[in-house]
């Protein structure tokens, strides 16, 4: 009796090997296609294991810089608001000086000009500028940022005069409710900026004290001329001192601007490093894809040939 030998030459292990090669090739093709679509070497850290530690470190540095940039935006906004307030105070000084010159010219004011009314109006403007509040923070209150710094008493109450009955002594407690603390901000690694301005600064106090003298001094006061001359001197000092504070703030503002530019440049460099680590080389990926596709086609061809190979066919070869 003739027994037909129809058993295949290939065994189970050979079939598994070919199937494994095909699956691996398919996975490599999928990976290459994802690389081309996303322009990234891998969608997780495992795919770039050799560079993953460096990538995590660089990404952490980028996030830290971005946090500094965000925080510095608020610092910049506060400083801009403070400089705007000081510009407003400079305008007030000019107006009050004009009033004092009118008084000192002949001891009288032009019809319709009320010094008391002007003093109250200017005090309201000063309060508006020095009580500036940004994002829930009073800017001129020192570290007591939740306290309104200007809460003046009765403007008609005269400041304390010295023994000469003409000059006066500084009294910031008449209006100031903040503290002497200095507001600071960490604007970069190892860089702290002291940018706060307190409403009890000497220039601000002299400006407010001048308005108290104007409001509390009658034009018929025996020492009126001396008091108003003293007030004009206070106003000149206030102008110089506020200008100095504004200049100092401008220097700090420039420092902040320089730090922000440095942060921006550093971030750009670090983002370039991240891109170099993550970005897939298009030409290499296309070459890899073509190579794997060729291998896959060869694997399919081999699988078809092997699957049709019987013992009879093998013996006839």
Long-range contacts (C-beta under 8 A, 24 or more apart in sequence): 4-312, 5-310, 5-311, 5-312, 6-310, 6-311, 6-312, 7-310, 7-311, 8-307, 8-309, 8-310, 8-311, 9-309, 9-310, 9-311, 9-314, 10-306, 10-307, 10-309, 14-306, 15-306, 18-299, 18-302, 18-303, 18-306, 19-303, 21-295, 21-299, 22-296, 22-299, 22-300, 22-303, 25-292, 25-295, 25-296, 25-299, 26-296, 28-288, 28-292, 29-289, 29-292, 29-293, 29-296, 32-285, 32-288, 32-289, 32-292, 33-289, 35-280, 35-285, 36-280, 36-282, 36-285, 36-286, 36-289, 38-280, 39-279, 39-280, 39-282, 40-278, 40-279, 40-280, 41-277, 41-278, 41-279, 41-280, 42-278, 48-277, 48-278, 51-277, 54-273, 54-277, 55-274, 55-277, 55-278, 58-270, 58-273, 58-274, 58-277, 59-274, 61-270, 62-267, 62-270, 62-271, 62-274, 64-189, 65-263, 65-266, 65-267, 65-270, 66-267, 68-186, 68-187, 68-188, 68-263, 69-260, 69-263, 69-264, 69-267, 71-185, 71-186, 71-187, 72-185, 72-187, 72-256, 72-259, 72-260, 72-263, 74-134, 74-135, 75-185, 75-187, 75-193, 75-195, 75-256, 76-253, 76-256, 76-257, 76-260, 77-134, 78-134, 78-137, 78-139, 78-195, 79-195, 79-249, 79-252, 79-253, 79-256, 80-253, 81-132, 81-134, 81-139, 82-132, 82-139, 82-140, 82-197, 82-249, 83-246, 83-249, 83-250, 83-253, 85-129, 85-130, 85-132, 85-139, 85-140, 86-129, 86-197, 86-242, 86-245, 86-246, 86-249, 87-246, 88-125, 88-129, 89-126, 89-129, 89-130, 89-204, 89-207, 89-242, 90-239, 90-242, 90-243, 90-246, 92-122, 92-125, 92-126, 92-207, 93-207, 93-235, 93-238, 93-239, 93-242, 95-122, 96-122, 96-207, 96-210, 96-211, 96-214, 96-235, 97-232, 97-235, 97-236, 97-239, 99-214, 100-214, 100-228, 100-231, 100-232, 100-235, 101-232, 103-219, 103-228, 104-225, 104-228, 104-229, 104-232, 107-219, 107-224, 107-225, 108-219, 109-219, 115-214, 115-215, 115-219, 116-156, 116-214, 116-215, 118-214, 119-155, 119-211, 119-214, 119-215, 120-155, 120-215, 122-211, 123-152, 123-155, 123-208, 123-211, 126-150, 126-204, 126-207, 126-208, 126-211, 127-152, 130-199, 130-204, 138-178, 139-196, 139-197, 140-178, 140-197, 140-198, 140-199, 140-204, 141-177, 141-178, 141-179, 141-198, 141-199, 142-178, 142-179, 142-180, 142-181, 142-182, 142-183, 142-196, 142-198, 143-179, 143-181, 143-182, 143-183, 143-196, 144-177, 144-178, 144-179, 144-181, 145-183, 147-177, 147-178, 148-177, 149-176, 149-177, 149-178, 149-198, 149-199, 149-200, 150-175, 150-176, 150-177, 150-199, 151-175, 151-177, 152-208, 155-211, 155-212, 155-215, 155-216, 156-212, 156-215, 156-216, 157-212, 157-216, 158-212, 158-213, 158-216, 158-217, 159-209, 159-212, 159-213, 159-216, 164-226, 165-223, 165-226, 166-223, 166-226, 166-227, 166-229, 166-230, 167-230, 168-209, 168-213, 168-230, 168-234, 170-202, 170-205, 170-206, 170-209, 171-205, 171-209, 172-200, 172-205, 174-208, 174-209, 174-212, 175-199, 175-208, 176-200, 176-205, 187-256, 187-259, 187-260, 188-259, 188-262, 188-263, 191-259, 193-252, 193-255, 193-256, 193-259, 194-252, 195-249, 195-252, 195-253, 195-256, 197-245, 197-249, 201-241, 201-242, 201-245, 202-237, 202-241, 203-237, 203-238, 203-239, 203-240, 203-241, 203-242, 203-244, 203-245, 204-238, 204-242, 206-234, 206-235, 206-237, 206-238, 206-241, 207-234, 207-235, 207-238, 207-242, 209-234, 210-234, 210-235, 210-238
